[in-house]
Amino acid sequence: MPRQFFYISILTIIVALLACSNVRRLKPANMIIGIATVGFSLVFENILGTVLGLYYYIKPEFSVIYIVIASIFIYPPLNIIYTLFLPRKRNNIFVYTLLWIGAMMFFEYFSIIAGTVVLTGWKPFPWSVITYIVTYTWINLFYAYLQWNMEKSSENRI
């Protein structure tokens, strides 16, 4: 069950990304967020999971492999989808982000129930909530910077 949940999650997320990219056009800023997420996830997951041993994916001896797969095929597509539909108004961003944090907590909960993620010291409350707040804060700030920078550079071309 743990492996099935892991790979079904990947497939579902990739299909969702493809569907969302048909609704909203992918921009370079979305892709950069995805690429940055790979690095962020690899560092974050390896420090907390492998180095500190707070959790592992599926089996401890193969956890690093699953961390790498998740860092490429789960978190970047999710963050690209997040930025594709990111509202412009600050209050709307706040509500939208709270909904995403709730959705991520549900995803994490089902990952734990399925045995895909095994907690050995990590506590979803408060650590996952804090982690999602930090993650979506950097995504919002970096995405806003990317959009501002790309708009500025397109103005200079005219």
Secondary structure as UniProt FT lines:
FT   HELIX           2..23
FT   HELIX           28..45
FT   HELIX           46..51
FT   STRAND          55..57
FT   HELIX           60..62
FT   HELIX           63..73
FT   HELIX           75..84
FT   HELIX           90..114
FT   STRAND          117..119
FT   HELIX           124..128
FT   HELIX           129..157
//
